Amino acid sequence: MTDQASPRILVTSALPYANGPVHLGHLAGAYLPADIFVRYQRLRGRDVVFICGSDEHGVSILLSAREEGVSPRDIIDRYHRRNKEAFEKIGMSFDNYSRTSLPIHHETALEFFHDLKEQGVLKKKKEKQLYDEKAGMFLPDRFVMGTCYHVRSDGTQCEYTAAYGDQCEQCGNSIDPLKLIDPVSVLTGTKPAVRETTHWYFPLGDYQERLEQYVEEHAGVWRENVLQQCRSWLKEGLEDRPITRDLDWGVPVPTEDGSKKVLYVWFEAVLGYISSTKEWAAKQETPELWKEYWCKPDTRYFAFIGKDNIVFHCLMFPAILMAKGGYVLPENVPANEFLNLEGQKFSKSRHWTIDLEEYLENFPPDLLRYALALNFPETKDTDFYWKDFQARSNNELADILGNFINRTVHFAHKHFQGRVPPPANSTNAIVNSLPCSRPPRRVLHSRTKDVASARGSVEP
């Protein structure tokens, strides 16, 4: 992916939502591939900063809090801690793992908002939205549900009765909540009214030509799935997108009428990469160091994501950086396809999942890192099977690699008193005093349980 020398490399992994545990599909998508890449660059002696953190705003967190009868803060504190610990145990080598609820992120996001507003980039528009009169609030996408109005490619109506106000999970199309048939508020079960509100918009269409050039400059470098999705969006034509919402959870935006508005999560979450780098620089006691990685044009920036984040990272985020000015754009956006679980998609609601922290309660991290690395969904969806995991651990690691280590250790003990000898004809003996340890034993035996629970499918 990168052969040429560079003074510095910036690597980011998509910020996981702090409303649930990270599962194996997430790990194979945006995190383990980035970690392997970063470790390689460090071995080459290159200057690399690896950035990530929790995405802690948005409607999903509000819904999780409502379902559990707790505050949004309770949700994000819980899952930020749990996911951070799971990442540490699996061996993710982040230089900084931040969170978007921190003051440094709010300050960074508002700086972008105010600068773009002062530059005249943002547009203020009045629009109509659904409003729950009983709850006394506007209804953002996931707070309203109704029947899908879309027509399928075969001419039939979708008519899915549980479509949310942002997307229909049955036909996959985006939803205009005002067009939903028989809409109902998720909060109160009542039929919402339509009221007028005012929001700030980012003129994404104004950057169409620059984005087309940016995308085509990376043809032959970016993966085909990334290029095709970007080209599809560009072909349809980019439009203005709202960057504020009528909510009280998120990065608050000052208003003239005193109404509660926050930055739309699509706009502010990606800025978490920058705020996390700022936090890292502050920890190094060099607060301005972050600019070396974000503002110097010879920095090489790699953004690792899943395929559901392609448009945000290849079109929207670059457009925001273009508008702000003075920031590097991603050189490559490696977007993996999905990892499925034994032929089916990971699903929390259907209890068909393997949470990373749950895996770590039963098995060591390196077995999973090895199994996933050989099965990354780089060009198409792949599947995780417990039987494959078991076979790779027993046959490839314990048997083949274990046998190789056993023979090597035995040879070293027999001929070199159990120490690695210095390289022949070398004046620089790098490994002349390393003791040899015993080889690993066979690590797994066959015993399969319920895949949905993930525990004990194969036991040590």
Secondary structure, 3 states (H helix, E strand, C coil): CCCCCCCCEEEEECCCECCCCCEHHHHHHHHHHHHHHHHHHHHCCCCEEEEEEEECCCHHHHHHHHHHCCCHHHHHHHHHHHHHHHHHHHCCCCCEEEECCCHHHHHHHHHHHHHHHHCCCCEEEEEEEEEECCCCEECCHHHEEEECCCECCCCCECCCCCEECCECCCCCCECCHHHCEEEEECCCCCCCEEEEEEEEEECHHHHHHHHHHHHHHCCCCCCHHHHHHHHHHHHHCCCCEECEECCCCCCECCCCCCCCCEECHHHHCCCHHHHHHHHHHHHCCCCCCHHHHHCCCCCEEEEEEEHHHHHHHHHHHHHHHHHHCCCCCCCECCEECCEEECCECCECCCCECCEHHHHHCCCCHHHHHHHHHCCCCCCCCEEECHHHHHHHHHHHHHHHHHHHHHHHHHHHHHHHCCECCCCCCCCCCCCCCCECCCCCCCCCEECCCCCCCCCCCEEC
